[in-house]
Amino acid sequence: MKLLIECSKKETSLFDIADGIILPLKGFSVESVCYFTYEEIEKIVKTSKCEVFVKINKNFMNEEIDSLTEILKKLDGLGVKGVFFYDLAVLELKKELSLSIDLVWNQTHMVNNYKTCDYYHSKGVRYALLGKEITLEEIKEICSKSKISSMVEVVSRPSVAFSKRKLVTNYYCDLGESGSSELVITEKVSGDQYHLIEDENGTSFFLDTITNGTSIINDLYSVNVEYIIMREYGLENIFSELVTDTMEYIHNSCVNNNYVLKYKKLGDYTNFFFKKTIYRVKKNGKN
């Protein structure tokens, strides 16, 4: 098992502490808070000791395919460890261009069963970032039955949705006010709060609660999950310590129970790891 991290800032010593880093490519990725140009990624690949994965997880329009083609060629030549993708154009271009770069299937809510994971594996995809809406038992099933190498996001303020619309701008326009590019909203039914961040690509929604999956890392280790992921956003004050402790924990075979006890301080919210998603059909607005 290895630890991948996604940081909230560009200059950080953590690049040489973790096993690997995720670098969202500016103009080609969404649902992040810090983006990197190709030139910045190139420099990090050449100077950092860790594995480098690049995030390219936006939907692409027809007029963007040429620029996507060129950037994939560059990344293939640069020798990054892998590319997270959402749009199937990335998978098709890898095939058409005979690229050697490894891909990470990153279609959020759709990465939820071993048969589909095996389908993508048969098409040349090496990794899958498993959906945030499945349980620990479902993760274990995928790991035991699929040939694909699994990644699981264990600690983060999870991204839950993305819209190409400039929703924060529209909100303030409707009010006749000027505002920032960020906004916190409360969902009326659940009472959950979400943090909205708008940039040139659109609006990203983040749950305003930290998912604490430190308690399941040992279970993931036991079923050979290849990478666990931690994202710094919302954890800036503790992230360096968390990464250092997690590296020691996983590289010593997850036997230190004090690690789990220590990080109970991150809270008891475990997202869907122990809670099934149940869909009920409504008739006339009633269950």
N, C-alpha and C positions, 0 to 999 in steps of 0.2 A: 504494500500500500504506500502511496505517495500523497503529499499534500500540495494542492494547487491553491494559490491565493490571487485575489483580484483587489488591488489597492485603490485608495481614494486620492492618491497623489502620485506625481511622476517621480520625484526624487525620494528614494527610500532604501534603507539598508536591508530591508526584508527580501529584496530580490536575490540576495546571496544566502539567505537563511532557509527559505522554503525549498522544497524539491522543484517546484515549478511556478510560473506566473502566467496569468491570463492578461493579455493586453488588448483592449478593445480598439479596433482600428478606426480612426477618425473618418467620418463620412460613410463608413461601411458597417457600423454597428450601432445598436440601441440598448436601452435599459442598463446603462452604466452611468457613473458620475465622473469618470476620468478617461479621456480618450487620447490615443497616441498616433502621431503621424507615422508614415512608413519609415522616414528617416530616423525618428526616435526609436522605433522598433529595431531597425537595423543596428543602431548603436548598442542597444541593450543586448541583442543576440551576440554581438561580438565581444562584449565586455563582461557579461554576467555568466556566472557558473551554473545557473539553474536552467531547467527546461523552459522553453518559451512557447506558449500557445497563443494564437491570435484569434480574436473574436470578430467574426463577420456574420452577424445575425439579423440583418435587416432584409425586408423584401425589396427586390430590385425591379425598377422599371426597365422597359426595353432599351431606352436611351442610356442606361447605366451599364449595360452588359460589356461594352468595350473596355470601360475603366475597370470593371470587375475582372475581366480576362487578364488585363495587364498586371493588376496587383497580385493575382494568384500566381502568375508566372514569376513575379519578383519574389514572393514568399517561398515558392518552391525552390528557387535558386539560393535563397538565403539560408535554408535549412532549419526552419522553425520546426518544433516538435509536432504541431498539429494546428488545424483551423476549426473553430466552432462555426457551424453553419445552420441557417434556418431555411433560406431559399434554396430550392432544389436546383437552381441554376448553377450553384457552386459544385454540386455533385456531378452534374452533366458536363461542366467545363473541365473538371478533373479528368473525366473519361475522354473527352474530345481532344484535350491537350496532352494526354498521357503523362499527367503530373504524378510525382511520387509522394507528394505531401499527404499525411494522414488526416482524416476528417473526423470531427466529433458531431454526431447528430444532435442538434440542439433545438428541436421543435417543441419546446416547453411542454404543453399539456398533452401532446401526442405521444411522448416517449413513455409509454405506460404498460407495455406487455412484451413478453419474450418473442412472440411470433413476428411482430413487426420489427423488433430489434434484429432478429435473424435475417429478415428480408433486406434490411439496409446493409447488414454485414455481407450478404451475398452480392451486393452491388459495390462492394469495395470500401465500405465505411468501417473504420477500426473501432471507434469509441461511440458511446451514447451517454449523454448527460440525462439521467433519469428524471422524469417529471417530479415536480414538488408536491403533486397531489396524490401520490401513491403511498401506501403504508410500508413499514419496514418489512413485513412478511411478503408483500408484493415485490419489493426490491430483492429480497432473498430468492424468490422464485425466478426472477429474471436472471439473476447471477448464476443460478444453478442450471437453468435450461437454455440460456442463449450463448452463442459463440462470441458475441460482441463483448468488448471490454467496457465495464460500467464505470461511470463517474456519478458521485452523489454530492449535492450541496448540503453541508451539514450545519454551518453557522453563517447567518447572514440576516440582513433586513431584506427579505425576498422581493424580487420584482414579480409583479402579478399580472401586469397588462401593459400594452403599448398602443398608442394611437398616432397616426401620422398627422392628425389635426393639432393645431396650436391651441390646446384647450385652456391653458392658463391665460394666454393672451385674450382669448375669446371671453373668458370669465370676467376679466377686468374691464374689457370693452363694454360688455353688457351692463356693468355697474357704472360705466362712465368714469372709471378711475384708472390711474396708472399703478402698476404693481411690479413685483419681481418675476423671475422665471420659475419660482417655486411656490407651492401652495399645499397646505394640509387640509384635507377634507374628512368628514365623518360620514360613513355609510349609515343610513337611517335605521335599517332593520337590525343589523348586528351591533352597531355602535363602534365598529372597527375604524381606526383612523388610517388614512393613506397619505403618503407624501408624493406629490406630483412634481416632476422636474421636466421642464420644457427646454428643448434645444432646436437646432436647425432641422433635425430629422422628425421631430414631433414631440409627444408627451409620454414619459415613462411613469408608471404607477408602482410605488414601493409600499409594502405593508409597513406601517409605522411601529412594528413590534419585531424584536430579534427572535429568529428561530434558533433555538439552542439544541443542537443534535449531538453534543459531546458525549451524551450517554449511550449513543448507538454506534459509536466508532468501533468499539470492540466487536459488535455483531457484524459490521461491514467488513472488518478485517477477516473474520472467520469465514466469510463467503467470497473472499478474494476480490473485493472491490478494488480496482486498480488505483483510482484517485478519489480522494475526498476534496471538497472545495470549501474555502472560507472567503467571504467578501468583507472588506474593511468598512464599507459605508455604514455609519451608525455605531461603529465600534472603535473609532479612532483612538480613544484614550487607553484602550486595553489590547489593541490588536497585536502589537509587537510581542507582548508577553504571551498572548494566546498562541501565536504562531510558534514561538520558541518552545513552549511547553508541549504543544501538539506534535511537533517534530520529534521531540524526545519520547513522547508517549507511543507514537506509531512505530518508530524505529526500534523500540524496545518491546515490540510485540503486544502493546496495549495491556500491560499487566499492572500498571500503577493505578490502583483504585483512587488514590488521592487526587489524581487529575480530574476525574469526574466530579468528585466532591468539591474541588476548588472552583470548577466552572459552573456550579449551580448558581453562582452569582450572576450569570447571564440571564437568569429567569427560567421559568418552567414551561414556556411555550415551545411545543415540539411540532407545530404545524400538523401535517397529516401522518407522521410516522406511526402514530398509534390510534389514528382516527380514520375510519373508512369514509369515502365520499359516497353518499347515497342519493340517487336521483329518483324523485317521485313524480308521477304524472298527475297533473292537476286537472280537475273537471270543474268548469265554471268558476275558476279561481280558488277552488278548495282542494285540499289533499284527498 
